[in-house]
Amino acid sequence: MRLSADPDATIAAAVDAGVTVFDTARAYGDNEQLVARALRRCRAERDARLVTKGGMTRPAGGWVPDGRAKAILADCEASLLALDGLAIDLYLIHAPDPRTPWRTSVRALARLADEGLVRHVGVSNVNRDQLDEALALAPISAVQVALSVLDDRALRGGVVERCVESGVAVIAHSPLGGPRGVR
């Protein structure tokens, strides 16, 4: 969700509509702080479930994966600080980093859960092979993939099928096509 010029009103309206899951990411700037503040202001922090992502940098406005173990830990710690005491229910690696072995990133993710920093872990923007490797290395609870009538690669590539077989939740991002799908 992109926050409007009035994030408190946006979050309050979502809470009033029954929304309990809020998905953000370290790479989205100050969104984590805005979400935490808004949830507290509308007294919804106890019922809210927070999903956030790490392992992505934004140099010059671009999107660059950073799957190094130290980067994933640092991003998680920064997210916890930004969320100001609110628990992270689900922490996702934003995307695989082609410069870092996938097993290194996934093992770092598993350590976050093992150390109690987050409740559950998952992966985003993966293919079937990456998902299979992650499932072998960590207690993957959810997979977030682009999924819409404009983008069915996760279906065609077997990611959704593997999630169903494994009892792993599928979270669709850009279900209406995202900014590029808007005409």
Backbone torsions as a table, in degrees:
resi	resn	phi	psi	omega
1	MET	NA	130.6	173.6
2	ARG	-89.6	129.7	-177.5
3	LEU	-81.0	139.9	179.6
4	SER	-75.9	-171.8	176.6
5	ALA	-65.6	-16.0	179.1
6	ASP	-124.5	80.1	-176.0
7	PRO	-61.2	-33.2	179.0
8	ASP	-61.0	-44.3	-180.0
9	ALA	-68.0	-37.2	179.3
10	THR	-63.9	-48.2	179.5
11	ILE	-65.9	-43.0	179.2
12	ALA	-60.3	-41.3	178.8
13	ALA	-65.4	-39.6	177.8
14	ALA	-63.7	-45.2	178.2
15	VAL	-61.1	-45.3	179.0
16	ASP	-60.4	-30.3	179.6
17	ALA	-83.9	-1.0	177.4
18	GLY	97.0	6.5	178.3
19	VAL	-70.2	133.0	177.6
20	THR	-123.1	-15.3	-179.3
21	VAL	-105.3	127.0	-179.3
22	PHE	-123.1	122.4	-173.5
23	ASP	-110.5	124.3	179.7
24	THR	-141.1	-168.5	178.3
25	ALA	-162.4	151.5	176.5
26	ARG	-56.7	-39.0	-176.0
27	ALA	-72.0	-6.4	-179.4
28	TYR	-89.2	21.4	178.6
29	GLY	76.7	-129.9	-175.2
30	ASP	-91.6	18.3	-178.4
31	ASN	-56.5	-40.7	-178.7
32	GLU	-60.3	-44.4	178.0
33	GLN	-63.6	-43.2	-179.9
34	LEU	-62.3	-43.1	179.9
35	VAL	-64.5	-46.8	-179.4
36	ALA	-60.4	-46.6	-179.7
37	ARG	-62.1	-45.6	-177.7
38	ALA	-65.9	-39.8	178.3
39	LEU	-63.3	-38.5	178.0
40	ARG	-67.7	-41.9	-178.0
41	ARG	-63.8	-31.8	178.7
42	CYS	-99.7	12.8	176.0
43	ARG	55.7	41.6	-178.7
44	ALA	-113.4	5.1	-173.7
45	GLU	-62.6	-28.4	-179.1
46	ARG	-73.8	-32.8	-177.7
47	ASP	-92.8	-14.6	-176.5
48	ALA	-74.1	145.0	173.3
49	ARG	-115.2	121.7	-174.6
50	LEU	-103.2	128.3	174.7
51	VAL	-114.3	129.5	174.8
52	THR	-142.0	165.2	-174.2
53	LYS	-129.7	152.0	175.7
54	GLY	-138.4	-179.7	179.9
55	GLY	84.0	30.0	179.2
56	MET	-143.2	133.7	175.3
57	THR	-112.9	163.7	-176.9
58	ARG	-128.3	58.2	178.6
59	PRO	-68.0	128.4	177.9
60	ALA	52.9	32.8	176.9
61	GLY	82.1	-3.0	178.2
62	GLY	-81.5	-177.9	178.2
63	TRP	-122.4	111.4	-178.1
64	VAL	-126.9	113.6	178.2
65	PRO	-62.8	143.2	175.0
66	ASP	-135.2	92.3	-175.1
67	GLY	-94.3	12.3	177.2
68	ARG	-63.2	144.9	-178.6
69	ALA	-56.5	-43.8	-178.3
70	LYS	-66.7	-31.0	178.5
71	ALA	-72.0	-39.9	179.3
72	ILE	-65.2	-44.1	177.2
73	LEU	-63.2	-45.7	-179.9
74	ALA	-62.2	-41.0	178.2
75	ASP	-64.0	-42.4	179.4
76	CYS	-63.0	-45.4	179.0
77	GLU	-62.5	-39.9	177.6
78	ALA	-65.8	-37.8	177.3
79	SER	-64.7	-43.9	178.0
80	LEU	-59.7	-41.1	177.8
81	LEU	-64.7	-45.5	-179.5
82	ALA	-64.0	-34.1	-179.4
83	LEU	-80.3	-5.4	169.8
84	ASP	50.0	54.5	175.2
85	GLY	95.2	-12.1	176.1
86	LEU	-77.4	139.1	-177.6
87	ALA	-75.5	148.0	172.6
88	ILE	-92.3	112.3	-179.9
89	ASP	-76.1	-36.5	-179.8
90	LEU	-142.9	124.1	178.9
91	TYR	-115.0	126.0	-176.5
92	LEU	-115.4	144.7	164.9
93	ILE	-75.5	125.9	-173.2
94	HIS	-61.3	-41.1	179.3
95	ALA	-167.8	151.2	175.1
96	PRO	-61.0	144.0	178.0
97	ASP	-102.7	114.6	-177.4
98	PRO	-64.7	-14.5	-179.6
99	ARG	-90.9	-8.6	-177.1
100	THR	-123.5	134.0	176.5
101	PRO	-55.5	132.6	-177.2
102	TRP	-56.1	-39.8	-179.4
103	ARG	-61.6	-32.8	177.7
104	THR	-63.9	-46.1	-179.8
105	SER	-64.5	-44.7	-176.6
106	VAL	-68.1	-39.0	177.2
107	ARG	-64.3	-37.7	176.2
108	ALA	-63.6	-39.7	177.3
109	LEU	-61.8	-46.2	179.2
110	ALA	-59.7	-37.1	179.2
111	ARG	-62.8	-33.7	178.5
112	LEU	-60.2	-41.5	178.0
113	ALA	-72.2	-43.4	-179.7
114	ASP	-59.1	-36.8	-178.5
115	GLU	-86.4	0.9	176.8
116	GLY	76.1	15.0	178.4
117	LEU	-72.7	-30.8	179.7
118	VAL	-135.6	158.1	-179.3
119	ARG	-80.0	-42.8	-177.6
120	HIS	-140.4	159.3	178.9
121	VAL	-129.2	158.4	178.7
122	GLY	-160.8	-176.4	-178.0
123	VAL	-131.0	157.1	179.6
124	SER	-128.5	150.7	170.9
125	ASN	55.9	46.1	-178.5
126	VAL	-109.7	160.5	171.6
127	ASN	-98.7	179.6	-175.5
128	ARG	-61.8	-44.1	-179.6
129	ASP	-63.4	-42.6	178.3
130	GLN	-64.5	-38.9	177.7
131	LEU	-64.2	-45.7	179.9
132	ASP	-58.8	-43.7	178.7
133	GLU	-64.4	-42.3	179.5
134	ALA	-62.6	-41.6	179.7
135	LEU	-62.5	-30.7	179.5
136	ALA	-77.4	-18.3	-173.3
137	LEU	-110.4	-19.6	-172.2
138	ALA	-147.5	159.7	178.0
139	PRO	-80.4	71.3	-175.1
140	ILE	-67.7	121.6	-179.8
141	SER	-99.2	-26.3	-174.9
142	ALA	-152.4	154.0	175.4
143	VAL	-129.9	129.4	177.6
144	GLN	-109.4	124.4	-178.8
145	VAL	-138.6	155.4	171.5
146	ALA	-65.3	129.6	-178.8
147	LEU	-154.0	115.3	-179.6
148	SER	-163.0	177.9	175.6
149	VAL	-66.1	-19.7	178.7
150	LEU	-92.3	-13.5	-177.0
151	ASP	-145.5	100.3	-179.2
152	ASP	-114.4	22.2	-178.9
153	ARG	-58.3	-35.8	-180.0
154	ALA	-66.2	-30.1	175.2
155	LEU	-75.3	-52.1	-177.6
156	ARG	-63.5	-33.0	-177.6
157	GLY	-85.2	-1.3	176.2
158	GLY	86.6	3.0	-179.1
159	VAL	-65.7	-47.9	-178.8
160	VAL	-64.1	-43.4	178.7
161	GLU	-58.5	-44.3	-180.0
162	ARG	-64.3	-38.2	177.5
163	CYS	-62.1	-46.2	179.5
164	VAL	-60.1	-46.5	179.1
165	GLU	-59.3	-34.5	-174.5
166	SER	-95.2	-3.2	-177.8
167	GLY	71.7	28.6	-179.3
168	VAL	-99.6	132.5	179.4
169	ALA	-67.0	143.4	174.8
170	VAL	-108.8	127.1	176.3
171	ILE	-114.8	119.7	179.4
172	ALA	-86.4	128.4	168.0
173	HIS	-104.8	154.0	-177.0
174	SER	56.2	44.7	-177.9
175	PRO	-64.0	-17.5	176.3
176	LEU	-105.7	15.8	176.8
177	GLY	100.2	-9.4	-179.4
178	GLY	68.9	-176.3	-177.9
179	PRO	-58.3	-33.5	-179.5
180	ARG	-74.1	-24.2	-177.8
181	GLY	-85.2	-8.8	-179.4
182	VAL	-77.3	131.4	-179.7
183	ARG	-121.7	NA	NA
